[in-house]
Amino acid sequence: MVLFLDSGDVWHLPTSGQHVFDVTGAGDTVIGVTGLGLAAGLELPHACALANLAAGVVVAQVGAASVTAEELRERVGQGQGVAFTRWA
């Protein structure tokens, strides 16, 4: 995932998916979870990091899938940090 900020900064977030079976629905998941994160008061980079984790759950399933709150809590609870890399 790449995050373009108004400041001109460009940040790369590496994927969190470890076993990719099907990418169907990953983009929808990213959009939905990013929006949910922003609505809950997260800053954009944090909302994107959460969305990236959610997409990692979705791509590990076959077919159009979704992520549950419990699956996302579990992924967050695993303590996987998101290493942002500044591109520009």
C-alpha positions as CSV (number, residue, x, y, z in Angstrom):
1,M,0.0,0.0,0.0
2,V,1.2,3.5,-0.8
3,L,0.0,6.5,1.1
4,F,0.2,10.0,-0.5
5,L,-0.1,12.8,1.9
6,D,-1.1,16.5,1.3
7,S,2.4,17.4,2.5
8,G,3.9,15.7,-0.5
9,D,5.2,12.8,1.6
10,V,4.9,9.4,0.1
11,W,4.9,6.4,2.4
12,H,5.0,2.6,1.6
13,L,3.3,0.1,3.8
14,P,4.4,-3.5,3.1
15,T,1.7,-6.2,2.8
16,S,0.7,-8.1,5.9
17,G,-0.7,-11.1,4.0
18,Q,1.5,-14.1,4.5
19,H,-0.6,-16.8,2.7
20,V,-2.3,-15.3,-0.3
21,F,-4.9,-17.5,-1.8
22,D,-7.3,-15.0,-3.5
23,V,-7.1,-11.2,-3.7
24,T,-10.9,-10.8,-4.4
25,G,-12.3,-8.2,-2.0
26,A,-8.9,-7.0,-0.7
27,G,-9.4,-3.5,-2.2
28,D,-13.0,-3.2,-0.8
29,T,-11.7,-4.3,2.6
30,V,-9.0,-1.6,2.5
31,I,-11.5,1.1,1.6
32,G,-14.0,0.0,4.2
33,V,-11.6,-0.4,7.1
34,T,-9.8,2.9,6.2
35,G,-13.1,4.7,6.3
36,L,-14.1,3.0,9.5
37,G,-10.8,3.9,11.1
38,L,-11.1,7.5,10.1
39,A,-14.7,7.6,11.4
40,A,-13.5,6.2,14.7
41,G,-10.9,9.1,14.9
42,L,-7.7,7.4,13.7
43,E,-5.2,9.4,11.8
44,L,-4.9,8.4,8.2
45,P,-1.6,6.5,8.5
46,H,-3.0,4.5,11.4
47,A,-6.3,3.8,9.6
48,C,-4.3,2.6,6.6
49,A,-2.1,0.4,8.7
50,L,-5.3,-1.2,10.2
51,A,-6.8,-1.6,6.7
52,N,-3.6,-3.3,5.5
53,L,-3.8,-5.8,8.4
54,A,-7.5,-6.5,7.5
55,A,-6.6,-7.0,3.8
56,G,-4.0,-9.5,4.9
57,V,-6.8,-11.6,6.6
58,V,-9.0,-11.4,3.5
59,V,-6.4,-12.5,1.0
60,A,-5.7,-15.7,3.1
61,Q,-9.2,-16.9,2.3
62,V,-10.5,-18.4,-1.0
63,G,-13.2,-16.4,-2.8
64,A,-14.9,-13.2,-1.9
65,A,-14.3,-12.9,1.9
66,S,-14.6,-10.4,4.7
67,V,-12.7,-9.9,7.9
68,T,-14.5,-10.1,11.3
69,A,-13.9,-7.8,14.2
70,E,-12.4,-10.8,16.1
71,E,-10.1,-11.7,13.2
72,L,-8.8,-8.1,13.1
73,R,-8.4,-8.0,16.9
74,E,-6.4,-11.2,16.7
75,R,-4.2,-9.8,13.9
76,V,-3.6,-6.6,15.9
77,G,-3.0,-8.6,19.0
78,Q,-0.2,-10.5,17.3
79,G,1.8,-7.3,17.6
80,Q,2.8,-7.1,14.0
81,G,4.1,-3.6,13.6
82,V,3.7,-1.9,10.3
83,A,7.0,-0.5,9.1
84,F,6.3,2.6,7.0
85,T,9.1,3.4,4.5
86,R,9.3,7.0,3.2
87,W,9.6,7.1,-0.6
88,A,9.6,10.8,-1.1
